[in-house]
């Protein structure tokens, strides 16, 4: 029943998406992956390095994968083959009203428990939500979509949601910052990945701020914040306290 927000600023936080995807598949969860940023082959190649086969997960019904890039092109160039009564999840691209009802219906149908399902908790993974704004969806439509997903997946199905958003506090993209700030207020856990203020470093690729939203439970306590720096390697990521990189020590 947790909503986790992955937020990146001045760097690429997609390594966290790959971590959660492989983590939940290995744990036996049913995963609906709304992939708006990269192709299936990209995620599959990275997953294989982490010891997970996405093609096999799709074949056995554990992974429901929406390849956003392909769906957008098919819709825009009229090559989308729709099933009767089943519009494309990204149908809003063709409509004047930018509501994301079709995308929500796709998520709900994908994660609805089946009598033959033996999977553990359902998981919705989105990479990355900011793309919906670039495709013309309004901030209100995006926030409505996330609200209904939270109610359905987290509250009713007792599953988890993991969402990546890009943000830049100096950006003039007010719509994106509105969505990011709103989602921060509703998150149980925020993993905020930032580039180093001093610029590029070979041995330290950035820092991650882990914010446990204790205040969301109305206990009157402050949020718990942990700060680490990290270095991305070929098959894993090394985390360490600020200033304690192996290269420095």
C-alpha positions as CSV (number, residue, x, y, z in Angstrom):
1,X,0.0,0.0,0.0
2,X,2.9,2.4,-0.5
3,X,3.4,5.2,-3.1
4,X,7.1,5.8,-3.9
5,X,8.3,8.8,-5.9
6,X,11.6,8.7,-7.7
7,X,12.7,12.2,-8.4
8,X,15.8,13.3,-10.3
9,X,17.4,16.7,-10.7
10,X,20.5,17.5,-13.0
11,X,21.1,13.7,-13.4
12,X,19.5,10.5,-14.6
13,X,17.7,8.5,-12.0
14,X,16.6,5.7,-14.3
15,X,19.0,3.2,-12.5
16,X,16.3,3.2,-9.7
17,X,13.6,2.2,-12.2
18,X,15.7,-0.8,-13.3
19,X,16.3,-1.7,-9.6
20,X,12.6,-1.7,-8.7
21,X,11.6,-3.5,-11.9
22,X,14.0,-6.4,-11.3
23,X,13.4,-6.4,-7.5
24,X,9.6,-6.8,-7.8
25,X,9.8,-9.4,-10.6
26,X,12.3,-11.5,-8.5
27,X,9.9,-11.1,-5.5
28,X,7.1,-12.7,-7.5
29,X,4.9,-9.6,-7.8
30,X,2.7,-8.9,-10.8
31,X,4.0,-5.7,-12.4
32,X,2.3,-3.3,-14.8
33,X,5.1,-1.2,-16.4
34,X,4.0,2.0,-18.1
35,X,7.3,2.7,-20.0
36,X,7.1,6.1,-21.7
37,X,10.8,6.8,-22.1
38,X,12.6,3.8,-23.6
39,X,11.9,0.7,-25.7
40,X,11.3,-2.8,-24.4
41,X,14.6,-3.9,-25.7
42,X,16.4,-1.2,-23.6
43,X,14.8,-2.4,-20.4
44,X,15.3,-6.0,-21.3
45,X,19.0,-5.6,-21.9
46,X,19.6,-3.9,-18.5
47,X,17.3,-6.4,-16.7
48,X,19.4,-9.3,-18.1
49,X,22.5,-7.7,-16.5
50,X,20.6,-7.8,-13.2
51,X,19.6,-11.4,-13.7
52,X,16.0,-11.0,-14.9
53,X,14.4,-11.9,-18.2
54,X,11.6,-9.5,-19.1
55,X,10.5,-11.5,-22.1
56,X,10.0,-14.6,-20.0
57,X,8.1,-12.5,-17.4
58,X,5.8,-11.2,-20.1
59,X,5.1,-14.7,-21.5
60,X,4.1,-16.1,-18.1
61,X,1.8,-13.1,-17.5
62,X,3.8,-11.6,-14.6
63,X,4.8,-8.5,-16.5
64,X,2.3,-6.3,-18.4
65,X,4.4,-3.9,-20.5
66,X,3.1,-0.8,-22.2
67,X,5.7,0.4,-24.7
68,X,4.7,4.1,-24.8
69,X,7.1,5.1,-27.7
70,X,5.6,2.5,-30.1
71,X,2.0,3.2,-29.0
72,X,2.5,7.0,-29.7
73,X,3.9,6.4,-33.1
74,X,1.2,3.9,-34.0
75,X,-1.5,6.3,-32.8
76,X,-0.1,9.4,-34.6
77,X,0.4,7.6,-37.9
78,X,-2.8,5.6,-37.7
79,X,-1.3,2.1,-37.5
80,X,-2.7,1.3,-34.1
81,X,-4.9,-1.9,-34.3
82,X,-7.6,-1.4,-31.6
83,X,-9.6,-4.2,-30.2
84,X,-13.4,-3.5,-30.2
85,X,-14.3,-1.8,-26.9
86,X,-10.6,-1.5,-26.0
87,X,-9.1,1.9,-26.9
88,X,-5.4,2.5,-26.9
89,X,-4.1,3.4,-23.4
90,X,-2.7,6.6,-24.9
91,X,-6.0,7.5,-26.7
92,X,-5.9,11.1,-25.4
93,X,-3.4,11.9,-28.2
94,X,-6.2,11.6,-30.7
95,X,-8.8,13.4,-28.6
96,X,-9.5,17.1,-27.9
97,X,-10.2,16.4,-24.2
98,X,-6.9,15.3,-22.6
99,X,-8.2,12.9,-19.9
100,X,-6.2,9.8,-19.1
101,X,-9.2,7.5,-18.5
102,X,-8.0,4.9,-21.1
103,X,-4.5,4.7,-19.5
104,X,-6.1,4.2,-16.0
105,X,-8.4,1.5,-17.4
106,X,-5.3,-0.2,-18.8
107,X,-3.6,-0.2,-15.4
108,X,-6.7,-1.4,-13.6
109,X,-7.3,-4.2,-16.1
110,X,-3.7,-5.3,-16.0
111,X,-3.5,-5.5,-12.2
112,X,-7.0,-6.9,-11.4
113,X,-6.4,-10.2,-9.6
114,X,-7.4,-13.2,-11.6
115,X,-8.5,-16.5,-10.0
116,X,-5.6,-18.2,-11.8
117,X,-3.0,-15.7,-10.6
118,X,-0.5,-16.9,-8.1
119,X,1.4,-13.6,-8.0
120,X,2.1,-11.6,-4.8
121,X,1.1,-7.9,-4.4
122,X,0.4,-5.9,-7.6
123,X,2.9,-3.1,-8.6
124,X,2.5,-0.2,-10.9
125,X,5.8,1.2,-12.3
126,X,5.8,4.4,-14.4
127,X,8.9,5.7,-16.3
128,X,8.6,8.6,-16.6
129,X,5.5,10.6,-15.7
130,X,6.8,13.9,-17.0
131,X,6.5,12.5,-20.6
132,X,2.7,12.7,-20.3
133,X,2.9,16.4,-20.0
134,X,5.2,16.6,-23.0
135,X,2.6,14.6,-25.0
136,X,0.0,17.3,-24.2
137,X,-1.8,16.0,-21.1
138,X,-2.6,18.7,-18.6
139,X,-1.2,18.7,-15.0
140,X,-4.7,18.2,-13.6
141,X,-5.3,15.1,-15.9
142,X,-1.9,13.7,-14.8
143,X,-2.6,14.2,-11.1
144,X,-6.2,12.8,-11.5
145,X,-4.7,9.7,-13.1
146,X,-2.2,9.3,-10.3
147,X,-4.9,9.8,-7.7
148,X,-7.1,7.1,-9.1
149,X,-4.1,4.8,-9.4
150,X,-3.3,5.3,-5.8
151,X,-6.8,4.6,-4.7
152,X,-7.1,1.5,-6.8
153,X,-3.6,0.0,-6.5
154,X,-2.5,1.1,-3.0
155,X,-5.8,1.3,-1.1
156,X,-8.0,-1.3,-2.7
157,X,-5.4,-3.9,-4.0
158,X,-2.9,-3.2,-1.2
159,X,-0.1,-3.0,-3.9
160,X,2.7,-0.5,-4.5
161,X,3.3,2.3,-7.0
162,X,6.7,3.5,-8.1
163,X,6.9,6.6,-10.3
164,X,9.8,8.5,-11.8
165,X,9.6,12.2,-12.5
166,X,12.2,14.7,-13.8
167,X,12.4,18.0,-12.0
168,X,14.6,21.1,-12.1
169,X,13.9,23.8,-9.5
170,X,15.4,26.4,-11.8
171,X,13.2,25.3,-14.7
172,X,10.5,27.6,-16.2
173,X,8.3,24.5,-16.8
174,X,5.7,25.4,-14.2
175,X,3.4,22.6,-15.1
176,X,6.0,19.9,-14.5
177,X,7.0,21.5,-11.1
178,X,3.3,21.6,-10.1
179,X,3.0,17.9,-10.7
180,X,6.3,17.0,-9.0
181,X,5.4,19.1,-5.9
182,X,1.9,17.7,-5.7
183,X,3.2,14.1,-5.9
184,X,5.8,14.8,-3.2
185,X,3.0,15.7,-0.8
186,X,1.2,12.4,-1.4
187,X,4.3,10.1,-1.4
188,X,5.1,7.6,1.4
189,X,8.8,7.5,0.3
190,X,10.8,9.9,-1.9
191,X,14.1,8.9,-3.5
192,X,15.5,12.2,-4.8
193,X,18.6,11.7,-7.0
194,X,20.6,14.9,-7.7
195,X,23.8,15.6,-9.6
196,X,26.7,17.0,-7.7
197,X,26.7,20.8,-7.2
198,X,30.4,20.8,-8.0
199,X,29.8,19.2,-11.4
200,X,31.0,15.9,-12.9
201,X,33.2,13.5,-10.9
202,X,34.5,10.1,-12.1
203,X,34.2,8.4,-8.7
204,X,31.0,10.0,-7.3
205,X,28.1,10.1,-9.8
206,X,25.6,12.0,-7.6
207,X,23.8,12.0,-4.3
208,X,20.5,10.5,-3.2
209,X,18.2,11.9,-0.6
210,X,15.9,9.3,1.0
211,X,12.8,11.0,2.6
212,X,10.6,8.9,4.8
213,X,7.3,10.7,4.9
214,X,6.5,10.3,8.6
215,X,4.4,13.4,8.5
216,X,2.0,11.6,6.2
217,X,0.9,9.4,9.0
218,X,-0.2,12.5,11.1
219,X,2.0,11.6,14.0
220,X,3.3,15.1,14.4
221,X,6.9,14.0,13.7
222,X,9.3,15.4,11.2
223,X,10.1,13.5,8.0
224,X,13.2,11.3,8.3
225,X,15.9,12.3,5.8
226,X,19.0,10.2,4.9
227,X,21.7,11.5,2.5
228,X,24.1,9.3,0.6
229,X,26.4,9.6,-2.4
230,X,26.6,6.9,-5.0
231,X,28.6,5.5,-7.9
232,X,27.0,3.5,-10.7
233,X,28.8,0.4,-11.8
234,X,28.1,-2.1,-14.6
235,X,25.8,-4.4,-12.5
236,X,25.2,-2.6,-9.3
237,X,25.4,0.8,-7.5
238,X,27.6,1.6,-4.5
239,X,26.3,3.9,-1.8
240,X,28.4,5.7,0.8
241,X,28.2,8.6,3.2
242,X,29.0,12.0,1.7
243,X,32.8,12.4,1.4
244,X,33.6,8.8,2.1
245,X,34.1,7.5,-1.4
246,X,36.6,4.7,-1.8
247,X,38.6,7.0,-4.1
248,X,38.9,9.6,-1.4
249,X,39.8,7.2,1.4
